[in-house]
Amino acid sequence: MNLDTITAPAFQPVTLAECYAHLRMDPDDSPATHPDDDMLTRHIASSTRAAEKFARRAFVSQGLRLYGPAFTSTGINLLRPPVRSVESVQYYDTSNVLQTLDSANWYLTDDLMPQVRFVTGFAAPAVYDRPDAVRVNFTAGYDPEGSPPSTQADYAANVPSEIKDAILLGVELLYEALAPEQRERLERAREALLIPYRIMLTP
């Protein structure tokens, strides 16, 4: 199965202000700014993507689409948990027309790696021969706060502090000119922070 981002996160898990503090930078003005803000913003995004890929998780709420060539009898693993909701399970029928499966035919498990599973007696429909014949649209990421959530603080509120610290270490690795031994030490520290949150894939 393959995974695409359909709706990108509204915010990143860490802010420029947190980067300033982590890197011991002295920003100017109020609100604080720094000449390297654009670079730091890119580094935050790059470090977050790398951490998500390593942990196999979604951090801030985002819309994802998982797709593959056929229905499976064992269920569909929803990569990049935590899963907040499943919007639809769809398939291309034998005429290559996109159909939406009735939600009475499937349910979402509450596992570390959530699955869409099909109810007893469900007969999978025939699908068109294409690599994305079956697709699941879902929302993943740690639950935000606020009703409705609207700020970076709302969306990042429940992202674990260890993950945020790992992202900040990733920014430091991208931003600073580090000696090889310093770089190795920071890389080990970043991995140690993420390992407890890494989703282990079964064969």
C-alpha positions as CSV (number, residue, x, y, z in Angstrom):
1,M,0.0,0.0,0.0
2,N,1.1,3.5,-0.7
3,L,0.4,6.7,1.2
4,D,-0.2,10.3,0.0
5,T,-0.8,13.5,1.9
6,I,-4.1,15.1,0.8
7,T,-4.3,17.9,3.3
8,A,-1.1,19.1,4.8
9,P,-0.9,20.0,8.5
10,A,-2.0,23.6,9.2
11,F,1.0,24.0,11.5
12,Q,4.3,22.4,12.4
13,P,4.9,20.7,15.8
14,V,7.5,23.3,16.9
15,T,7.7,27.1,16.4
16,L,10.4,29.5,15.4
17,A,10.4,30.7,19.0
18,E,11.2,27.2,20.2
19,C,14.1,27.0,17.6
20,Y,15.4,30.4,18.9
21,A,15.5,29.0,22.4
22,H,17.0,25.6,21.4
23,L,19.7,27.2,19.3
24,R,20.3,30.0,21.8
25,M,19.7,32.6,19.2
26,D,19.0,36.2,20.0
27,P,16.1,37.4,17.8
28,D,15.2,41.0,17.3
29,D,12.0,43.1,17.5
30,S,8.6,42.2,18.9
31,P,7.3,39.8,17.7
32,A,10.8,38.2,17.5
33,T,12.3,37.7,14.1
34,H,15.7,36.7,12.8
35,P,17.4,37.0,9.4
36,D,17.5,33.2,9.1
37,D,13.7,32.8,9.7
38,D,13.0,31.4,6.2
39,M,15.8,28.9,6.5
40,L,14.7,27.8,9.9
41,T,11.2,27.4,8.7
42,R,12.4,25.1,6.0
43,H,14.5,23.2,8.5
44,I,11.6,22.7,10.8
45,A,9.5,21.2,7.9
46,S,12.4,19.0,6.8
47,S,13.2,17.8,10.3
48,T,9.5,17.1,11.0
49,R,9.1,15.0,7.8
50,A,12.3,13.0,8.6
51,A,11.0,12.4,12.2
52,E,7.6,11.3,10.9
53,K,9.2,8.9,8.4
54,F,11.4,7.4,11.1
55,A,8.7,7.1,13.7
56,R,6.1,6.0,11.0
57,R,3.7,8.4,12.6
58,A,1.7,11.6,11.8
59,F,2.3,14.3,14.3
60,V,0.0,17.2,13.6
61,S,-3.5,16.6,12.2
62,Q,-3.4,15.9,8.4
63,G,-5.4,14.3,5.7
64,L,-4.0,11.1,4.2
65,R,-4.9,8.7,1.5
66,L,-3.7,5.0,1.5
67,Y,-4.1,3.1,-1.7
68,G,-3.4,-0.2,-3.3
69,P,-4.4,-2.5,-6.1
70,A,-7.0,-4.7,-4.3
71,F,-9.0,-5.4,-1.2
72,T,-7.3,-7.6,1.4
73,S,-9.0,-10.3,3.5
74,T,-6.9,-9.4,6.6
75,G,-7.8,-5.7,6.8
76,I,-5.9,-2.5,5.7
77,N,-3.2,-1.1,8.0
78,L,-3.6,2.6,8.2
79,L,0.0,3.7,8.1
80,R,1.1,6.9,10.0
81,P,-1.0,6.6,13.2
82,P,-2.5,7.9,15.4
83,V,-5.7,7.8,13.3
84,R,-8.3,10.3,14.3
85,S,-11.0,9.3,11.8
86,V,-11.7,7.5,8.5
87,E,-13.6,9.6,6.0
88,S,-14.2,7.0,3.4
89,V,-13.2,3.6,1.9
90,Q,-13.4,3.8,-1.9
91,Y,-12.7,1.7,-4.9
92,Y,-12.7,1.8,-8.7
93,D,-15.2,-0.6,-10.0
94,T,-14.7,-2.8,-13.1
95,S,-15.9,0.2,-15.3
96,N,-13.1,2.3,-13.7
97,V,-15.7,4.5,-11.9
98,L,-14.9,5.6,-8.3
99,Q,-17.3,4.1,-5.8
100,T,-17.6,4.7,-2.0
101,L,-18.1,1.6,0.2
102,D,-21.0,1.8,2.6
103,S,-19.6,2.4,6.1
104,A,-21.8,-0.5,7.4
105,N,-19.4,-2.8,5.7
106,W,-16.2,-1.8,7.6
107,Y,-15.0,-0.7,11.0
108,L,-11.8,0.9,12.5
109,T,-9.8,-1.0,15.0
110,D,-8.3,0.7,18.1
111,D,-4.8,-0.8,17.8
112,L,-1.3,0.8,17.8
113,M,-1.5,0.3,14.1
114,P,-5.2,0.8,13.4
115,Q,-6.8,-1.2,10.6
116,V,-9.9,-0.9,8.5
117,R,-11.5,-4.3,8.8
118,F,-14.5,-5.7,7.0
119,V,-17.6,-7.1,8.7
120,T,-18.3,-10.8,8.7
121,G,-20.0,-11.8,5.4
122,F,-18.6,-8.8,3.4
123,A,-17.8,-9.8,-0.2
124,A,-15.2,-7.6,-1.7
125,P,-16.3,-6.1,-5.0
126,A,-14.3,-6.6,-8.1
127,V,-12.0,-3.7,-8.9
128,Y,-10.4,-2.2,-12.0
129,D,-6.8,-3.2,-12.8
130,R,-5.0,-0.1,-11.5
131,P,-2.5,0.4,-8.7
132,D,-4.8,2.7,-6.7
133,A,-8.0,0.6,-7.2
134,V,-8.7,0.6,-3.4
135,R,-8.2,3.7,-1.3
136,V,-8.8,4.8,2.2
137,N,-9.1,8.5,3.1
138,F,-8.4,9.3,6.8
139,T,-7.2,11.9,9.2
140,A,-4.2,11.2,11.3
141,G,-2.1,13.0,14.0
142,Y,-2.3,13.7,17.7
143,D,-5.6,15.2,18.8
144,P,-5.5,19.0,18.9
145,E,-7.0,21.1,21.6
146,G,-9.5,23.9,21.3
147,S,-13.0,23.9,19.9
148,P,-12.4,24.3,17.1
149,P,-8.5,24.3,17.1
150,S,-7.1,27.4,15.4
151,T,-3.6,28.1,16.6
152,Q,-0.2,26.3,16.4
153,A,-0.4,25.7,20.2
154,D,-3.8,24.0,19.7
155,Y,-2.6,21.6,17.0
156,A,0.7,20.8,18.7
157,A,-0.6,20.6,22.2
158,N,-0.7,16.8,22.4
159,V,2.4,16.0,20.3
160,P,4.8,14.4,22.9
161,S,7.6,16.5,24.1
162,E,10.2,13.9,23.1
163,I,9.1,14.2,19.5
164,K,9.3,18.0,19.6
165,D,12.8,17.7,21.1
166,A,13.8,15.3,18.4
167,I,12.6,17.8,15.7
168,L,14.6,20.6,17.3
169,L,17.7,18.4,17.3
170,G,17.0,17.8,13.6
171,V,16.9,21.5,13.0
172,E,20.2,21.9,14.8
173,L,21.7,19.2,12.6
174,L,20.6,21.1,9.5
175,Y,21.5,24.6,10.7
176,E,24.7,24.4,12.6
177,A,28.2,23.6,11.3
178,L,29.0,20.7,13.6
179,A,32.1,18.6,14.1
180,P,31.7,15.0,13.2
181,E,31.6,13.8,16.8
182,Q,29.0,16.5,17.7
183,R,26.9,15.5,14.7
184,E,27.0,11.8,15.7
185,R,26.1,12.6,19.3
186,L,23.1,14.6,18.2
187,E,21.9,12.0,15.7
188,R,22.0,9.3,18.4
189,A,20.1,11.6,20.8
190,R,17.5,12.3,18.2
191,E,17.0,8.6,17.5
192,A,16.8,7.8,21.2
193,L,14.0,10.3,21.6
194,L,12.0,8.8,18.7
195,I,12.5,5.1,19.2
196,P,9.8,4.8,21.9
197,Y,7.3,6.2,19.5
198,R,8.4,4.2,16.4
199,I,5.7,1.9,14.9
200,M,7.3,-1.5,14.3
201,L,6.1,-3.1,11.1
202,T,5.3,-6.8,11.2
203,P,6.4,-9.0,8.2
